[in-house]
Amino acid sequence: MKNLFLLIIFINYLFAANPNEIINRQIKDLQEKQIFEQQKSDKQINNKSFETNLLNIDEDIKEETCINISAINILDATVFKEDDFQDLIQPYLNKCNGMKNLSNLRDKISNRYIDKGYVTSRAYFKVQDLSAGKIDIFVLEGKIEDIESEDINVLNLYPNYKNKILNIKDIEVIVKQAQRLQSQNLDIQLLPASQVGYTIVKITNKSEYKPYYGNVGINNFGREKTGKYQIYNNFNYENLLGINDILSLNLNSTNRALKNNDRTLGTSINYSLPLERFLFDFYYNYSNYKQINFDEFSNDFRSNGANESFGVNSSYNLFQSLNHSFDLLLNYEKKETRNFLNDTRLDLQSYSSSSLDFGFKHSFINNSFEYYSKFLAQKGVAAEQDDMANQKKYYTKYLIDLGFTKYFDTENDLKYNLYLRGQHSKDRLSGSDELYMGGVYSVRGFEDEGLSGNRGFYVRNDVSVKYQIEDITLAPYIGLDYGYVVKDENNISGKIVGSSVGSKFYWKNFNLELFYMMPLREAKIIEDENSKFFGANLVYNY
């Protein structure tokens, strides 16, 4: 009898609301915001480059005083293989070379080291007998004697550095990892050491920023049912353990946060720390909802649910330069969704899963444009769900993110921004794993209903300018977005196009954004479900 009663309640409740839709939309809203913020940070390389000027080399000449050279040996080189110098050596073999040309060869070998970042390594000659037509060129590979640091701990940025061959690219990685922190701005000096061929690296933190900062904001991006006005806070504390680490705390709620029903809450904790070229980011996310719904007979039903996820994102910097950065990525995440109806767990709409990602990220920046790309292959590795659930436990999906910013040399700093996110999977995914588009952080103009699916993409385009009015910066912009979901056995296809016009205002520690967005083309499945939307977002930075 009890089971029959619950069945009747559940059938009636389906006509009122679907709790999975509620929490999935909430999860997707938070995911879209996180993706949007990540896209903005992915393109930032935050590099500092150092002098790697090559030696000036004159052209070879025909010398009257010369000796025929039949063999050239490169000695004491450990960084390069012998074959790596053959293209330099070959033009000097079986020719009559004087000191001018041989000195050019020596400097070319030094430049090969310098070009690869070994700026303190040099090739040189020793006194030797050349009567046999053989010459030895020695290499002094410059090493690190010590690292002196002021107001920064470099032990986890560059461990085991003593007697290591100095490569300026390793120092640039130190700078990149350290300057993730707002409170660190490094100055690097290479100083002579007590031993020949050794260098002291002096690293000084010249930043005057405090180790803590954050922001508090309010906007009208929420839902009428659970709170129209979203209130959020972000707090960051740097060097909590003194190892170039960052602790971030985030809280998201609405103007109904203190109500007993019809409310939502989201929070997250992030902790990141570097280890030489590795960067590890540990995180925990939690969100919940609680609301009262009514069926067509005015019966009320209490629904509540929660979503949790935790994991680690790791990256390894494979290549670093002034303009380029290339990282390998490996991520793990475990997440769980729970939904209840009148305190009865809905097994079909409650599940847990784990996934493993691997991929890469490439960034490029110069004076006129910035670009980044990120590719991830994600594999479901474990899951617990109801036997009747349609989602595939061991799914495979692919994700791509692209970003491009073009700066124009105009009086008002004309700028063009493009963000693209795409996903492909042939498997049936859970709602939180699908690609969702529609809202402030993806395809604008679709605040009420959007599209979701296993395969598709969306692209955001913005054109903006800047005006300075005394101490207020005004940045008006226009935006045009496009989204597409591919039709398959699990999804209905659709295309959406949205637009936005607005402006950002910057004054002291306050940021204000006002915008108006509207749908231009709606997919049939959500036709007439969206309307024009005026948005406002106020942020105080501390």
C-alpha positions in Angstrom: 0.0 0.0 0.0 2.9 2.4 0.9 4.6 1.7 -2.5 1.3 2.4 -4.3 0.9 5.7 -2.4 4.5 6.8 -3.3 3.9 5.8 -7.0 0.7 8.0 -7.1 2.6 10.9 -5.5 5.5 10.5 -8.0 3.2 10.4 -11.0 1.4 13.5 -9.9 4.7 15.2 -9.2 5.9 14.6 -12.7 3.2 17.0 -13.9 4.5 19.7 -11.5 8.3 19.6 -11.8 11.2 17.3 -12.4 13.8 17.6 -9.6 16.5 16.3 -11.9 15.8 19.2 -14.3 16.1 21.7 -11.4 19.4 20.5 -10.1 20.8 19.8 -13.6 20.0 23.4 -14.7 21.6 24.7 -11.5 24.7 22.5 -12.0 24.9 23.6 -15.6 24.6 27.3 -14.6 27.5 26.9 -12.2 29.5 24.8 -14.8 28.9 27.5 -17.5 30.2 30.2 -15.1 33.3 28.1 -14.3 33.9 27.3 -17.9 33.6 31.0 -18.8 36.0 32.0 -16.0 38.4 29.3 -17.0 38.4 30.4 -20.7 39.4 33.9 -19.6 42.3 32.6 -17.5 43.5 29.9 -20.0 44.8 32.5 -22.5 46.9 34.2 -19.8 50.5 33.1 -20.0 51.9 35.6 -17.5 55.5 35.2 -18.7 58.6 37.1 -18.1 61.4 36.6 -20.7 65.1 37.1 -20.2 68.0 38.2 -22.4 69.0 35.4 -24.7 71.0 37.5 -27.2 73.0 35.4 -29.6 76.7 36.2 -30.2 77.4 38.4 -33.2 79.2 36.4 -35.8 80.8 37.9 -38.9 80.8 36.0 -42.2 83.6 33.6 -42.9 86.5 35.0 -45.0 89.3 33.6 -47.0 92.3 33.8 -44.7 95.9 33.8 -45.9 97.2 32.3 -42.6 95.3 29.0 -42.3 95.6 25.3 -41.7 93.8 22.5 -43.4 91.3 20.9 -41.0 90.3 17.3 -41.5 88.6 16.5 -38.2 86.8 18.6 -35.6 85.8 17.2 -32.2 83.3 18.7 -29.7 84.3 17.7 -26.2 82.6 17.9 -22.8 79.1 18.4 -24.4 76.4 16.6 -22.5 73.3 18.6 -23.5 73.6 17.8 -27.2 74.6 14.7 -29.1 77.6 14.8 -31.4 75.3 14.6 -34.4 73.6 17.8 -33.3 76.7 19.8 -34.4 77.3 18.2 -37.7 75.5 20.9 -39.7 77.8 23.5 -38.1 81.0 21.5 -38.5 80.6 20.3 -42.0 81.4 23.6 -43.8 84.7 23.8 -42.0 86.0 20.2 -42.8 88.7 19.6 -45.4 89.2 23.4 -45.8 92.0 25.7 -44.9 90.7 27.7 -41.9 92.3 30.5 -40.0 91.6 31.7 -36.5 88.8 34.0 -37.7 86.8 31.2 -39.3 87.5 28.8 -36.4 86.4 31.5 -33.9 83.1 31.8 -35.9 82.6 28.0 -35.6 83.2 28.2 -31.9 80.7 31.0 -31.5 78.1 29.1 -33.6 78.4 26.2 -31.2 77.9 28.7 -28.3 74.8 30.1 -30.0 73.3 26.7 -30.3 73.4 26.5 -26.6 72.1 30.0 -26.1 69.3 29.5 -28.5 68.1 26.6 -26.5 68.2 28.6 -23.2 71.6 27.6 -22.0 72.7 31.3 -21.7 75.8 30.7 -19.5 77.3 27.9 -21.6 80.1 28.6 -24.0 82.4 26.8 -26.4 86.2 27.6 -26.2 89.6 26.5 -27.4 92.5 25.1 -25.4 96.1 25.4 -26.4 96.7 22.4 -28.8 98.8 21.1 -31.6 97.0 21.5 -35.0 99.8 20.1 -37.2 97.8 16.8 -37.7 94.8 18.7 -39.1 92.6 18.0 -36.0 91.1 20.5 -33.7 89.2 20.0 -30.4 86.5 22.5 -29.4 85.6 22.3 -25.7 82.2 23.3 -24.1 81.8 24.7 -20.7 78.2 24.0 -19.7 77.3 26.7 -17.2 75.8 25.4 -13.9 73.9 26.8 -11.0 76.0 27.2 -7.8 73.1 28.5 -5.7 69.7 30.3 -5.7 69.3 33.3 -3.5 65.7 34.3 -2.8 64.1 37.2 -1.1 60.4 37.0 0.0 59.7 33.9 -1.9 60.2 30.1 -1.4 61.7 28.4 -4.4 62.2 24.9 -3.0 59.1 23.5 -4.7 59.6 25.6 -7.8 63.1 24.4 -8.6 64.2 21.5 -6.3 67.6 19.9 -6.7 69.0 22.9 -8.6 72.6 22.8 -7.3 75.1 21.7 -10.0 72.3 21.6 -12.5 73.1 23.0 -16.0 71.5 26.5 -16.1 68.7 26.9 -18.7 66.9 30.2 -18.7 63.7 28.4 -19.8 63.7 26.6 -16.4 63.9 30.0 -14.8 61.0 31.3 -16.9 58.9 28.3 -15.7 59.7 29.4 -12.1 58.4 32.8 -12.9 55.2 31.5 -14.5 54.5 29.2 -11.5 55.3 31.9 -9.0 53.4 34.7 -10.6 50.2 32.8 -10.5 50.1 34.5 -7.2 49.0 38.2 -7.3 51.4 38.9 -4.4 54.4 37.8 -6.3 56.2 39.8 -9.0 59.7 38.4 -9.5 63.0 40.1 -10.5 65.7 37.7 -11.7 69.4 38.4 -11.7 72.2 36.1 -12.9 75.3 36.8 -10.8 78.9 35.4 -11.0 79.7 32.6 -8.5 82.8 31.6 -6.7 83.5 28.7 -9.1 84.4 29.0 -12.8 81.4 28.2 -15.0 78.9 28.6 -12.2 76.2 31.2 -11.6 74.2 32.4 -8.7 70.5 33.0 -9.5 69.0 35.8 -7.4 65.2 35.9 -7.2 63.5 38.8 -5.6 59.8 39.3 -5.0 59.0 43.0 -5.6 55.3 42.8 -5.4 53.5 45.1 -2.8 50.2 43.3 -3.0 48.7 41.6 0.0 48.4 37.8 0.0 44.6 37.9 0.3 42.0 39.3 -2.1 38.5 38.5 -3.4 35.2 40.0 -4.5 31.6 40.2 -3.5 28.9 40.5 -6.2 25.2 40.5 -6.9 23.3 40.0 -10.1 19.8 39.2 -11.4 20.8 36.0 -13.3 18.8 33.7 -11.0 15.4 32.0 -11.3 12.2 33.4 -10.0 11.4 30.2 -8.2 14.7 29.9 -6.2 15.8 33.5 -6.1 16.1 36.1 -8.9 19.1 37.8 -7.3 22.3 35.8 -7.1 24.8 36.8 -4.4 28.3 35.4 -4.6 31.7 35.8 -2.8 35.2 34.7 -3.8 38.1 34.8 -1.3 41.7 33.9 -2.1 44.6 33.5 0.3 48.1 33.1 -1.2 51.1 31.3 0.3 49.0 29.7 3.1 51.7 27.1 3.6 54.5 29.2 2.1 54.9 27.0 -1.0 53.5 29.3 -3.7 50.1 27.8 -3.0 46.6 29.4 -3.4 43.5 28.7 -1.4 40.2 29.8 -3.0 36.8 29.8 -1.3 33.6 30.5 -3.3 30.0 30.9 -2.1 27.0 31.3 -4.4 23.4 31.8 -3.2 20.3 34.0 -3.8 18.1 36.5 -2.1 16.1 33.5 -0.8 19.2 32.0 1.0 17.6 32.2 4.5 14.2 30.8 3.4 13.2 27.3 4.4 12.1 26.4 0.8 12.6 27.5 -2.8 16.3 28.2 -2.3 19.6 27.1 -3.7 23.2 27.2 -2.5 26.5 26.5 -4.2 30.0 26.5 -2.7 33.5 25.4 -3.8 37.0 25.1 -2.4 40.1 25.1 -4.5 43.7 24.6 -3.5 46.6 24.7 -6.0 50.3 24.3 -5.6 53.2 23.9 -8.0 56.1 21.4 -8.0 58.7 22.5 -10.6 56.9 22.1 -13.9 53.9 20.4 -12.4 50.8 22.3 -11.2 48.2 20.5 -9.1 44.7 21.9 -8.4 42.5 20.1 -5.8 38.9 21.1 -5.6 35.5 20.3 -4.0 32.2 21.6 -5.3 28.8 21.4 -3.5 25.4 22.7 -4.5 21.9 21.9 -3.3 18.3 23.0 -3.8 15.1 22.8 -1.8 11.6 23.7 -3.0 7.9 23.2 -2.8 5.9 22.3 -5.9 2.2 21.9 -6.5 0.4 19.5 -8.9 -2.8 20.2 -10.8 -4.8 19.2 -7.8 -3.0 21.8 -5.6 -1.2 19.1 -3.6 2.2 20.2 -2.5 5.3 18.1 -2.8 8.7 18.8 -1.2 11.7 18.2 -3.4 15.3 18.6 -2.5 18.6 17.4 -3.9 22.4 18.0 -3.9 25.3 17.6 -6.2 28.9 17.0 -5.0 32.1 16.7 -7.0 35.8 16.6 -6.0 38.9 15.9 -8.0 42.4 17.1 -9.0 43.5 18.8 -12.2 47.2 18.4 -13.0 49.3 20.0 -15.7 52.9 19.6 -16.8 54.6 22.5 -18.6 56.3 20.9 -21.5 57.4 24.1 -23.3 57.7 27.7 -22.2 58.8 30.9 -23.9 57.9 34.5 -24.0 55.1 33.9 -26.5 54.2 30.2 -26.2 53.2 27.9 -23.4 52.4 24.2 -23.9 51.0 22.0 -21.1 50.0 18.4 -20.8 46.9 17.8 -18.8 45.7 14.9 -16.6 42.5 15.3 -14.5 40.4 13.1 -12.2 36.9 13.8 -10.9 34.3 12.0 -8.9 30.8 13.4 -8.7 27.5 12.4 -7.1 23.9 13.6 -7.6 21.1 12.9 -5.1 17.4 13.8 -5.5 14.6 13.3 -3.1 10.8 13.5 -3.2 9.1 13.9 0.2 12.3 12.5 1.8 12.2 9.4 -0.5 15.3 9.0 -2.6 14.7 8.9 -6.4 17.1 6.2 -7.4 16.6 6.7 -11.1 17.6 10.3 -10.8 20.5 9.8 -8.3 23.8 8.5 -9.4 27.6 8.8 -8.9 30.4 8.6 -11.5 34.1 9.1 -11.9 36.0 10.2 -14.9 39.6 10.6 -16.1 40.7 13.3 -18.5 43.9 13.7 -20.5 44.9 16.3 -23.1 46.9 19.4 -23.7 46.7 23.2 -23.6 48.6 25.6 -25.8 48.7 29.4 -25.4 50.2 32.1 -27.5 50.4 35.9 -26.9 52.1 38.8 -28.6 51.5 42.6 -28.8 48.5 42.3 -31.2 46.6 39.1 -30.4 46.2 36.3 -27.9 45.2 32.7 -28.6 44.7 29.5 -26.6 43.4 26.0 -27.3 42.6 23.1 -25.0 41.7 19.6 -25.9 40.6 16.9 -23.5 39.6 13.3 -23.9 37.4 12.1 -21.0 36.7 8.6 -20.0 34.1 7.3 -17.5 36.0 5.0 -15.2 33.4 4.1 -12.5 29.7 4.7 -11.8 26.9 3.7 -9.4 23.4 4.2 -10.7 20.0 2.5 -11.0 19.9 -0.5 -13.3 17.1 1.3 -15.2 19.1 4.4 -15.9 20.0 5.0 -19.6 23.3 6.7 -19.1 26.4 4.8 -20.1 28.8 4.2 -17.2 32.0 3.9 -19.1 31.4 6.7 -21.6 34.0 8.5 -23.8 33.7 12.2 -24.7 36.0 14.8 -26.2 36.1 18.5 -25.3 37.7 21.4 -27.1 38.1 25.0 -26.0 39.4 27.8 -28.3 39.9 31.4 -27.4 41.1 34.3 -29.6 41.5 38.0 -28.8 42.6 40.6 -31.4 43.8 44.1 -30.3 43.5 46.9 -32.7 45.7 50.0 -32.6 42.9 52.5 -32.3 42.3 55.5 -30.1 39.6 53.7 -28.1 41.3 50.3 -27.9 39.1 48.4 -30.2 39.1 44.7 -29.3 37.6 41.5 -30.7 37.0 38.4 -28.5 36.0 34.9 -29.6 35.3 31.9 -27.3 34.4 28.4 -28.6 33.5 25.3 -26.7 32.7 22.0 -28.4 32.0 18.4 -27.3 31.6 15.1 -29.0 30.4 11.8 -27.6 28.5 8.8 -29.1 27.4 7.6 -25.7 24.4 8.5 -23.7 25.5 10.9 -21.0 24.0 12.1 -17.7 22.6 15.6 -17.7 25.6 17.2 -16.0 27.9 15.7 -18.6 26.1 17.0 -21.6 27.1 20.1 -23.4 24.7 22.9 -22.4 24.2 26.2 -24.1 21.9 29.1 -23.2 22.5 31.9 -20.7 24.7 34.7 -19.7 27.9 32.6 -19.9 27.3 30.7 -23.1 24.8 31.6 -25.8 23.2 34.9 -24.7 19.5 35.5 -25.2 18.4 32.2 -23.8 18.1 32.8 -20.1 15.0 30.6 -19.6 15.7 27.6 -21.8 18.6 26.4 -23.8 19.9 23.3 -25.7 21.9 20.4 -24.4 23.2 17.3 -26.0 26.1 14.9 -26.4 27.5 16.5 -29.5 27.6 20.2 -30.5 29.4 23.5 -30.0 28.8 27.1 -29.2 30.7 30.2 -30.1 30.7 33.7 -28.5 31.8 36.8 -30.3 32.3 40.3 -28.8 33.5 43.6 -30.1 34.3 46.2 -27.5 36.0 49.6 -27.1 37.1 51.7 -24.1 36.5 55.3 -23.0 38.1 57.0 -20.1 36.0 59.6 -18.3 38.1 61.0 -15.5 38.5 58.0 -13.1 35.8 55.9 -14.7 36.5 53.4 -17.5 33.6 52.7 -19.8 33.7 49.6 -22.0 30.7 49.2 -24.3 30.4 46.1 -26.3 28.1 44.1 -28.7 27.9 40.3 -28.9 26.7 37.7 -31.2 26.5 34.0 -30.2 25.7 30.8 -32.0 25.0 27.3 -30.7 24.3 23.9 -32.4 23.5 20.5 -31.0 23.8 17.5 -33.4 20.9 15.2 -33.7 21.4 11.5 -32.7 19.5 8.7 -31.0 19.9 10.5 -27.7 19.3 14.1 -28.6 17.1 16.4 -30.7 19.2 18.7 -32.9 18.8 22.4 -32.9 20.4 25.8 -33.6 20.2 28.9 -31.6 21.5 32.4 -32.2 21.5 35.2 -29.6 22.8 38.7 -29.2 23.8 41.1 -26.5 24.6 44.8 -26.2 25.9 46.3 -23.0 28.7 48.1 -21.2 31.1 47.5 -18.4 32.0 50.3 -15.9 35.1 50.3 -13.8 35.5 52.8 -10.9 38.0 52.2 -8.1 37.2 48.8 -6.7 33.8 48.5 -8.2 32.8 46.8 -11.5 29.3 47.2 -13.0 28.0 45.5 -16.1 24.7 46.3 -17.7 23.5 44.5 -20.8 20.4 43.7 -22.8 20.3 40.3 -24.6 17.7 38.8 -26.9 17.2 35.5 -28.9 17.6 35.9 -32.7 16.9 32.3 -33.7 15.3 29.6 -31.5 15.3 25.9 -32.0 11.9 24.3 -32.4 12.2 22.4 -29.1 12.5 25.7 -27.1 10.5 27.9 -29.4 8.8 30.8 -27.6 10.4 29.7 -24.3 12.8 32.6 -24.1 12.4 36.4 -24.1 14.5 39.5 -24.0 16.5 39.9 -20.8 18.0 42.9 -19.1 21.0 41.9 -16.9 23.0 43.7 -14.2 26.0 42.5 -12.3 27.7 44.6 -9.6 31.1 43.5 -8.1 33.2 44.9 -5.3 36.9 43.8 -5.4 38.9 43.8 -2.2 
